[in-house]
Amino acid sequence: MEHGSAYGLWSLVIINSAIFIIFAFSFAKPQTSRDWRSLGVFSAFIVALFTEMYGFPLTIYLLSGWLATNYPGIDFLSHDSGHLWHTLFRMKGNAHFDFLHILSNIAIFGGFWLLASAWNVLYKAQQSGTLATSGAYSYLRHPQYLAFIIIMLGFLLQWPTLPTLIMFPVLVYFYVRLAKREEREALVMFEEEYNNYMRNIPGFIPRILSKQTSASRSSR
């Protein structure tokens, strides 16, 4: 790739941002204002990510002096050098095939799979006016928000930038606050049933449960 040709590709910024946002939209199927806020903050992260990936490398620009001093001879305007973890850890070979990039892909696709399965269960529960306790909801109370967090973390493993690194903990806090608000509403709607659910099922970090134990807890 020629010097400088990896950036200024705004059409790729738009296309890639649209693909992942539409992908998330198709899985999340937002209906309430809370759903739209959840998708909106994720979309902001995606746009910030691809803006630096293909548009303008703000992080590399801000760190250019330090990078040039500590990593002489590397063309940081090439696309491969934009995979900063690969460069900073002095990994060899193609950046697209190092273990962090592979782990990133697993996290991204796994996150989308979790998002799709969780929202499918939630949608059916909303339609029937019941509490979502099956599928991913039998292991944790907020799989849909955890899915967004996993996807963002996957992108950070692949292409870290200063804006997205700053945004990530803020967005995690946002999703936790959103989950707490949902729980307060669920307690009003389902009362003791949701109290029992909260006592047995963790919020964001699933316990390692046997299938039998998980099934018995979700049926309470």
GUTI-730563 format. One record per atom (N, C-alpha, C, O): x, y, z; residue in three letters. Coordinates in steps of 0.02 Angstrom, whole numbers, plus 32768, in hexadecimal, padded with zeros to 4 digits. Example, Ala and Ser with C-alpha at 12.3 -4.5 7.8 and 13.67 -1.06 7.14 Angstrom:
82947EE48186ALA82677F1F8186ALA82947F5B8186ALA82C87F5A81A7ALA82827F908162SER82AC7FCB8165SER82858002818ASER829E80398192SER
END
This chain:
802A7FC58000MET800080008000MET802C803E8000MET805D80408026MET801E806F7FD8GLU804780AA7FD3GLU804080D58010GLU800E80D38034GLU807680FE801CHIS8078812A8056HIS803C81598055HIS802F817A8024HIS8017815A808DGLY7FDF81888094GLY7F9E81708074GLY7F6B8191807DGLY7F9F813B804FSER7F638126802BSER7F3181028056SER7EFA80F3803FSER7F4380F38095ALA7F1680CD80C1ALA7EE080F980DFALA7EAF80DE80FBALA7EE7813A80DATYR7EB7816780FBTYR7E99819880C9TYR7EAD819C808FTYR7E6781BD80E1GLY7E4281E980B4GLY7E0F81C4808BGLY7DF581DF805AGLY7E018185809ELEU7DD2815C8079LEU7D8D8162809ALEU7D75813280BALEU7D6E819B8092TRP7D3081AA80B6TRP7CF6817E80A0TRP7CC7817280C6TRP7CF981688062SER7CC4813B804BSER7CC580FA8073SER7C9080DD8082SER7D0280E28085LEU7D0780A580AELEU7CF080B280F5LEU7CD480868115LEU7CFB80EF810FVAL7CE281008151VAL7C9680FA8152VAL7C7A80DB8180VAL7C768116811FILE7C2D8115811CILE7C1280CE8112ILE7BE480B98134ILE7C3180AA80E3ILE7C19806780D3ILE7C218038810EILE7BF180148120ILE7C5C8037812DASN7C6880098165ASN7C3E801C81A2ASN7C247FF081C4ASN7C38805C81B0SER7C0E807181E8SER7BC6805C81DDSER7BA68041820ASER7BAD806781A0ALA7B6880558190ALA7B5D800A8196ALA7B2A7FF481B0ALA7B8D7FE2817FILE7B867F998182ILE7B7E7F8181CAILE7B517F5A81D9ILE7BAA7F9881F6PHE7BA87F7F823BPHE7B6E7F9B8262PHE7B527F79828DPHE7B5B7FDA8254ILE7B217FF78277ILE7AE17FD48260ILE7AB67FC4828AILE7ADA7FC9821FILE7A9E7FA68205ILE7A9D7F5E821FILE7A687F43822FILE7AD97F3F8222PHE7ADE7EFC823CPHE7AC57EF98284PHE7A9E7ECD8296PHE7ADC7F2882ADALA7AC67F2B82F3ALA7A7B7F3A82F7ALA7A587F1D8321ALA7A637F6682CCPHE7A1C7F7782CBPHE79F17F3A82BBPHE79BD7F2F82DAPHE7A087F12828BSER79E17ED88276SER79DD7EA482AESER79AC7E7E82B2SER7A117EA182D8PHE7A117E728310PHE79EC7E8D834DPHE79C77E69836EPHE79F67ECE835BALA79DA7EEC8398ALA79907EFC8391ALA796A7EF983C2ALA797B7F0D8354LYS79357F1F8347LYS791A7F50837ALYS78EA7F41839ELYS79387F8C837FPRO79237FBD83B2PRO78DA7FD183AAPRO78C27FDE8373PRO78B77FD583E3GLN78717FE983E3GLN786480218414GLN783C804E8405GLN7884801F844ETHR787980538480THR78B08088847ATHR78E2807E8458THR78A680C1849CSER78D880F6849CSER791980DE84BCSER794F80F384A8SER791480B084EDARG79508094850BARG7976806984D9ARG79B4806B84D8ARG7952804384B2ASP7973801B847EASP79998047844DASP79D180378439ASP797A807E8439TRP799980AC8409TRP79D780CD8427TRP7A0880D88404TRP79D580DE8467ARG7A1080FC8488ARG7A4980C9848AARG7A8380DA847EARG7A37808B8499SER7A698056849CSER7A8C804E8458SER7AC980498454SER7A64804D8423LEU7A80804783E0LEU7AA5808683CCLEU7AD7808383A9LEU7A8D80BF83E3GLY7AAB80FF83D0GLY7AF2810783EBGLY7B1F811D83C6GLY7AFE80F5842AVAL7B4280FC8445VAL7B7180CA8424VAL7BAC80D9841AVAL7B57808F8414PHE7B80805E83F0PHE7B92807983ABPHE7BCB80718394PHE7B63809A838ASER7B6F80B68347SER7BA480EC834ASER7BCD80F1831DSER7BA381158380ALA7BD5814A8387ALA7C1B812C838DALA7C4B81468370ALA7C2080F583B1PHE7C6180D283B7PHE7C7880B88373PHE7CB280C08361PHE7C4B809B834DILE7C5B807F830BILE7C7380B682DBILE7CA580AD82B8ILE7C5080EE82DAVAL7C63812582AEVAL7CA7814082C1VAL7CD1814D8295VAL7CB481488302ALA7CF581608319ALA7D2D81308305ALA7D63814482F1ALA7D1E80F0830ALEU7D5080BC82F9LEU7D6280BF82AFLEU7D9D80C3829ELEU7D3080BD8283PHE7D3E80BA823BPHE7D5780FD8220PHE7D7880FF81ECPHE7D4781338242THR7D648174822ETHR7DAF81728233THR7DD2818D8208THR7DC981538269GLU7E11814E8270GLU7E2F81158247GLU7E6981188232GLU7E0880E2823BMET7E2180A98216MET7E2C80BA81CCMET7E5D80A381AEMET7DFF80E281B0TYR7E0480F18168TYR7E04813C8157TYR7E18814F8121TYR7DED81658186GLY7DE781AD8177GLY7E2581D4818AGLY7E4F81E28160GLY7E2A81E781CAPHE7E63820D81E3PHE7E7F81EC8221PHE7E5B81E38252PHE7EBF81D98221PRO7EDD81B5825APRO7EF081E48293PRO7F2B81F1829EPRO7EBF81FC82B8LEU7ECB822D82ECLEU7EFB82138321LEU7F2882368336LEU7EF281D48336THR7F1D81B7836ATHR7F6581B58354THR7F9281C98379THR7F71819E8317ILE7FB5819A82FDILE7FD381E182F6ILE800E81EB8303ILE7FA9821182E1TYR7FC0825682DBTYR7FD58271831FTYR800A82908325TYR7FAD82668353LEU7FBD82808395LEU7FFA825E83B4LEU801F827D83DALEU8004821F83A3LEU803C81F883BFLEU807781F4838FLEU80A681CE839BLEU8075821A8359SER80A782128323SER80EE821C833CSER811B81F68327SER80FA824D8367GLY813E82598380GLY8158821E83A7GLY81908207839DGLY812F820683D6TRP814381CD83FFTRP814C818E83D6TRP817B816883E0TRP811E818283A7LEU81228147837DLEU816081488351LEU818181158349LEU817081828333ALA81AA81878308ALA81EB817B832EALA821A815F8314ALA81ED8192836DTHR822981898396THR8232814183ACTHR826A812783ABTHR81FC812183BFASN820180DD83DCASN81FB80A583A7ASN820E806C83B4ASN81DF80B7836CTYR81D680848338TYR81EF80A182F5TYR81C880AA82C6TYR823080AE82F2PRO824B80CC82B5PRO8246809D8279PRO824A80608280PRO823C80BA823FGLY823980938202GLY81F4807781F1GLY81EB805881BDGLY81C38082821DILE818080688210ILE8155809F81F1ILE815380D7820AILE8134809081BBASP810780BF819AASP80C380BC81BCASP809B808F81AEASP80B680EB81E9PHE807880EA820FPHE803D810481E7PHE800581078201PHE8047811781A8LEU8010812A817DLEU7FF980EF8152LEU7FCD80F78128LEU801880B5815CSER800080798139SER7FC9805A8164SER7FC8806381A1SER7F9D80358144HIS7F6580188168HIS7F7B7FE5819CHIS7F617FE481D4HIS7FAB7FBB818BASP7FC17F8681B9ASP7FDC7FA481FAASP7FD17F878230ASP7FFF7FDD81F6SER801B7FFC8232SER7FE5801B825ESER7FF1802B8298SER7FA980258241GLY7F71803E8269GLY7F5A800D829CGLY7F38801F82CCGLY7F6B7FCC8293HIS7F5D7F9982C6HIS7F917FA382FDHIS7FC37F7E8301HIS7F867FD38328LEU7FBA7FEA8356LEU7FD27FB58387LEU800D7FB48398LEU7FA57F89839FTRP7FBB7F5583CDTRP7FF17F2A83ABTRP80237F1983CATRP7FE67F1A836CHIS80157EF18346HIS80597F148343HIS808D7EF4834BHIS80587F558338THR80967F7C8333THR80B67F878377THR80F27F7D837FTHR808E7F9B83A9LEU80A97FAB83EBLEU80C97F6F840CLEU80FA7F758430LEU80AC7F338401PHE80C77EF6841DPHE80FB7ED583F0PHE81137E9E83FDPHE810C7EF883B9ARG813F7EE28389ARG81317E9B8371ARG815E7E71836DARG80F37E8E8360MET80E17E4D8345MET80F97E4682FDMET81007E7982DAMET81057E0A82E8LYS811D7DFE82A4LYS80E47DE58278LYS80B17DCD8290LYS80ED7DEB8236GLY80BD7DD18207GLY80847E0181F9GLY80867E3B820EGLY80527DE981D7ASN80187E1181C4ASN7FED7E1F8202ASN7FDA7DF28227ASN7FDD7E60820BALA7FB67E748246ALA7F717E548247ALA7F537E4D827DALA7F577E42820DHIS7F147E258209HIS7F117DDD8222HIS7EDB7DC08229HIS7F4C7DC0822FPHE7F4D7D7A8243PHE7F6F7D6F8286PHE7F7E7D368299PHE7F7C7DA582ABASP7F997D9B82EEASP7F617D86831EASP7F267D8A830DASP7F747D70835APHE7F437D528387PHE7F107D86839FPHE7ED67D7583ADPHE7F257DC583A5LEU7EF77DF983BCLEU7EC17E068388LEU7E877E118399LEU7ED47E058348HIS7EA37E108312HIS7E727DD6830EHIS7E367DE08303HIS7E8C7D998317ILE7E607D5E8317ILE7E307D618352ILE7DF57D52834BILE7E4B7D73838DLEU7E217D7A83C9LEU7DED7DB183BFLEU7DB47DAB83D6LEU7E017DE6839DSER7DD37E1C838DSER7D997E048363SER7D5F7E138372SER7DA77DDF832FASN7D727DC58304ASN7D437D978329ASN7D067D99831FASN7D5F7D6E8356ILE7D357D41837EILE7D067D6983AAILE7CCB7D5A83B1ILE7D227D9E83CAALA7CFA7DC883F6ALA7CC27DEC83D0ALA7C8A7DF083E7ALA7CD37E078395ILE7CA27E2D836EILE7C697E008356ILE7C2F7E118360ILE7C7A7DC88338PHE7C467D9B831FPHE7C207D7A8359PHE7BE47D6F8354PHE7C447D6A838EGLY7C237D4D83C9GLY7BF37D7F83E8GLY7BBD7D6D83FEGLY7C077DBE83EBGLY7BDC7DF28406GLY7B9D7DFB83DEGLY7B667E0283FAGLY7BA37DFA839BPHE7B687E008371PHE7B3A7DC38378PHE7AFD7DC98377PHE7B587D898380TRP7B2F7D4D838BTRP7B097D5283CDTRP7ACE7D4283D0TRP7B2A7D6A8402LEU7B0A7D728443LEU7AD27DA6843ELEU7A9D7D9E845BLEU7AE07DDD841ALEU7AAE7E118412LEU7A707DF783F0LEU7A387E058405LEU7A7A7DD183BBALA7A417DB68395ALA7A187D8683C0ALA79DA7D8B83C1ALA7A397D5883E2SER7A157D26840ASER79F27D468445SER79BA7D328457SER7A127D788464ALA79F47D99849EALA79B67DC1848CALA79837DBD84AEALA79BB7DE78456TRP79827E108443TRP79487DE68428TRP790E7DFB842DTRP79577DAC840DASN79217D8083F8ASN78F87D688433ASN78BB7D678431ASN791B7D558469VAL78F97D4084A6VAL78D37D7A84C5VAL78997D7384DAVAL78F37DB484C8LEU78D47DEF84E6LEU78967E0584C0LEU78637E1784DELEU789A7E02847ETYR78617E178455TYR78247DEB8462TYR77EC7E048468TYR782F7DA98465LYS77F87D7B8472LYS77DA7D8684B8LYS779E7D8184C1LYS78057D9684E8ALA77ED7DA3852CALA77C47DE3852EALA77907DE6854FALA77DB7E16850AGLN77B67E558508GLN77727E4C84E7GLN77407E6A84FCGLN77707E2384B3GLN77317E188490GLN76FE7DF384BCGLN76C17DFF84B6GLN77167DC784E7SER76EA7DA08511SER76E07DBF8556SER76B87DA7857ESER77057DF68564GLY76FF7E1785A4GLY771C7DF085DEGLY77077DF68617GLY774E7DC685CFTHR776D7D9D8603THR77B67DB1860DTHR77D07DDB85E7THR77D57D95863FLEU781B7DA3864ELEU78487D778623LEU783D7D3A861ELEU787C7D958605ALA78AB7D6F85DBALA78DC7D498609ALA79047D68862BALA78D87D078609THR79037CDF8635THR79237CA48611THR79487C7D862FTHR79167C9C85D0SER79317C6285ACSER796C7C798581SER797D7CB4857ESER798C7C488560GLY79C57C578535GLY79FC7C79855CGLY7A0F7C638593GLY7A187CAF8540ALA7A4E7CD48561ALA7A377CF285A4ALA7A607CFC85D1ALA79F67CFF85AATYR79DC7D1C85E8TYR79D97CEA8621TYR79CB7CFE865ATYR79E77CAC8614SER79EC7C7B864ASER7A327C7A8669SER7A3E7C58869BSER7A5F7CA1864ATYR7AA47CA58664TYR7AB57CEA867FTYR7ADE7CF086ACTYR7A977D1E8663LEU7AA37D61867BLEU7A687D8E8669LEU7A437D80863ALEU7A617DC5868FARG7A257DED8688ARG7A287E1E864EARG79F47E358636ARG7A647E308637HIS7A697E638604HIS7A977E4E85CAHIS7AC97E6F85BCHIS7A877E1685AAPRO7AB27DFE8574PRO7AB67E2E8538PRO7AEA7E318516PRO7A817E55852BGLN7A827E8284F2GLN7AB67EBA84FCGLN7AD87ECC84CCGLN7ABB7ED48539TYR7AEC7F088545TYR7B337EEC8548TYR7B627F0B8531TYR7B397EB08564LEU7B7A7E8F8564LEU7B917E83851CLEU7BCD7E88850ELEU7B637E7384EFALA7B757E6784A9ALA7B947EA5848AALA7BC67EA08468ALA7B757EE08495PHE7B917F1E847BPHE7BD77F2B8497PHE7C037F408472PHE7BE07F1D84D7ILE7C217F2884F7ILE7C567EF984D9ILE7C8E7F0E84CBILE7C447EBA84CEILE7C737E8984B1ILE7C867E9E846AILE7CC07E998457ILE7C567EB58442ILE7C647ECB83FDILE7C957F0583FEILE7CC57F0683D8ILE7C887F378429MET7CB57F71842DMET7CFB7F5C8444MET7D2D7F758429MET7CFE7F2F8474LEU7D3F7F17848CLEU7D637EF38454LEU7DA07EFA844DLEU7D3E7ECD842BGLY7D5D7EAB83F3GLY7D7C7EDC83C2GLY7DB37ED083A9GLY7D597F1383B4PHE7D757F458387PHE7DB37F6683A5PHE7DE27F778381PHE7DB47F7083E7LEU7DEE7F8E8407LEU7E2B7F618404LEU7E647F798400LEU7E207F208405LEU7E587EF183FDLEU7E757EF483B7LEU7EB07EE583ACLEU7E4B7F078387GLN7E607F088342GLN7E7D7F4C832DGLN7EAF7F4F8309GLN7E5D7F828344TRP7E717FC5832CTRP7E687FF78365TRP7E36801B8365TRP7E967FFB8394PRO7E8D802A83CCPRO7E99807283B6PRO7EC880808391PRO7E6F809F83CETHR7E7980E783C2THR7E6D810B8403THR7E4A80F2842FTHR7E898147840ALEU7E7E816D8447LEU7E34817D8453LEU7E1C8175848BLEU7E0F81948420PRO7DC881A3842BPRO7DA081658442PRO7D78816A8470PRO7DAB812C8422THR7D8380F18434THR7D9A80D48477THR7D7180B8849CTHR7DDA80DA8487LEU7DF180C484C9LEU7DD380EE8500LEU7DC580D58536LEU7DCA812F84F3ILE7DAA815B8524ILE7D5F814D8526ILE7D41814D855CILE7D41814184ECMET7CF9813584E9MET7CE580F3850AMET7CAF80EF8527MET7D0F80C18506PHE7CFC807E851CPHE7CE5807B8565PHE7CAE80648572PHE7D0E80938596PRO7CF5808F85DBPRO7CB880BA85E7PRO7C8E80AA8611PRO7CB280F285C2VAL7C77811C85C9VAL7C3980F785B1VAL7C0480FA85D1VAL7C4080D38578LEU7C0780AE855ELEU7BF680728589LEU7BBB8060858FLEU7C28805285A7VAL7C1A801B85D5VAL7BF180368610VAL7BC180168625VAL7C058070862ATYR7BE0808F8661TYR7B98809F864BTYR7B6980958671TYR7B9180B7860DPHE7B4F80C685F2PHE7B23808885F0PHE7AE9808A8604PHE7B3F805085D8TYR7B18801385D4TYR7B067FF88619TYR7ACF7FDD8623TYR7B337FFF8649VAL7B247FE9868DVAL7AEB801386AAVAL7ABD7FF886CAVAL7AEE805586A0ARG7AB8808186B8ARG7A76806F8697ARG7A42806E86B7ARG7A7980618656LEU7A3C804F8631LEU7A1F800E864DLEU79E280078654LEU7A4B7FDF865DALA7A357F9F8679ALA7A147FA886BDALA79E27F8986CCALA7A327FD486E6LYS7A157FE18729LYS79D080008723LYS79A37FF0874ALYS79C7802C86F1ARG7986804B86E7ARG7953801686D1ARG7919801786E8ARG79677FE986A6GLU793B7FB38691GLU79267F8886CCGLU78EC7F7386D1GLU79557F7A86F9GLU79477F508732GLU79137F708760GLU78E77F4E877AGLU79197FB28769ARG78E87FD48794ARG78A27FCF8776ARG78707FC5879AARG789E7FD58734GLU785D7FCF8713GLU78437F878717GLU78077F7C8720GLU78707F56870FALA785C7F108712ALA78447EFD8758ALA78167ED4875FALA78627F1B878CLEU784D7F0D87D0LEU78067F2787DDLEU77DF7F088801LEU77F67F5F87BDVAL77B27F7A87C4VAL77807F4D879FVAL77497F4287B7VAL77947F348765MET77667F0D873BMET775F7EC58753MET77277EAA8755MET77977EA58767PHE77957E5E8777PHE779F7E4F87C1PHE77967E1687D7PHE77B27E8187E7GLU77B87E7D8830GLU77E27E418847GLU781D7E3B8837GLU77C27E14886DGLU77E87DDE888DGLU78087DAF885AGLU783E7D938866GLU77E77DA78821GLU78047D7B87EDGLU78487D9587D6GLU78777D6F87CEGLU784D7DD787CDTYR788D7DF387B7TYR78BF7DF587F1TYR78FC7DEE87E6TYR78A77DFE882EASN78D37DFA8868ASN78F57DB6886CASN79317DB28877ASN78CF7D818862ASN78EB7D3E8862ASN791D7D358828ASN79517D168830ASN790A7D5187EFTYR79367D4D87B4TYR79787D6F87C1TYR79AD7D5587AFTYR79767DAA87E1MET79B37DCF87F0MET79DF7DAA8822MET7A1C7DAC881EMET79BF7D888851ARG79E67D638883ARG7A0B7D288865ARG7A417D15887CARG79EF7D0B8831ASN7A0B7CCE8814ASN7A377CD987D6ASN7A637CB187C8ASN7A2B7D1087B2ILE7A4E7D1B8772ILE7A787D5A8776ILE7A5D7D8F8786ILE7AB87D578767PRO7AE37D92876APRO7AD27DC38732PRO7AB17DB28701PRO7AEA7E01873AGLY7ADA7E358709GLY7AFF7E3086C8GLY7AE17E2A8693GLY7B427E3486CBPHE7B6A7E37868EPHE7B9C7DFF8686PHE7BB17DEF864FPHE7BB17DE186BDILE7BE57DAC86BBILE7BC57D6A86CDILE7BB47D5E8708ILE7BBB7D3E869CPRO7B987CFE86AAPRO7BC17CD086D7PRO7BFF7CCD86D2PRO7B9E7CAC8701ARG7BC07C798728ARG7BC87C3B86FDARG7BA57C3186CCARG7BF77C118710ILE7BFF7BD086EEILE7BCE7BA0870EILE7BD97B868745ILE7B987B9386EALEU7B637B698705LEU7B5A7B2B86DBLEU7B657B2B869ELEU7B477AF786FASER7B347ABC86D5SER7AF17AC986B3SER7ACB7AF586C9SER7AE37AA5867FLYS7AA47AAE865ALYS7A697AA18688LYS7A367AC48684LYS7A6F7A7086B3GLN7A387A5E86E0GLN7A2B7A968712GLN79F27AA8871EGLN7A617AB28730THR7A5A7AE88761THR7A3D7B258741THR7A117B46875DTHR7A567B368704SER7A3D7B7186E1SER79F47B6C86D2SER79CE7B9C86DASER79DE7B3086BDALA79987B2686ABALA796C7B2C86E9ALA79367B4986E6ALA79837B118722SER795A7B14875ESER79547B5B8778SER791F7B6E8792SER79897B838771ARG79867BC88789ARG79587BF3875DARG79337C1C8775ARG795C7BE8871BSER79357C1186EESER78EA7C0186F3SER78C17C2886DDSER78D97BC78711SER78927BB48716SER78737BCE8756SER78377BC78760SER789C7BEC8783ARG78817C0487C2ARG78597C4587B8ARG783F7C6187E8ARG
END
